[in-house]
Amino acid sequence: MQTPTTAQIRTAIEVLKKLGEHINTNVGDSVMQLSETANGAHHAGQIEVGAIEQTTRIEAVATQLKQWRDELGQERRQCVSHQV
């Protein structure tokens, strides 16, 4: 497997960020459409909890990608300095 470029990792981070925003937008829309009954409130709570879990996982992966991007950048800088 070929190591991705820092630009590719940056793009992946942006895609994950947009996915999180999309999830939050959909949750907001879904919750607004639910009736104001006890059952509707319960269902809204479940939707919100699911969204929080998803966005938390997305943020964790984005953090890992940022760390990897930083490591790759550091490795490349070291390679350049050794070649000079």
Residue pairs with C-beta under 8 A, 6 or more apart in sequence:
3 72
4 12
4 72
5 72
6 69
6 72
6 73
6 76
9 65
9 66
9 68
9 69
9 72
10 69
12 65
13 62
13 65
13 66
13 69
16 58
16 61
16 62
16 65
17 62
19 58
20 54
20 55
20 58
20 59
23 51
23 54
23 55
23 58
24 51
24 55
26 51
27 47
27 48
27 51
30 44
30 47
31 44
31 47
31 48
34 40
34 41
34 43
34 44
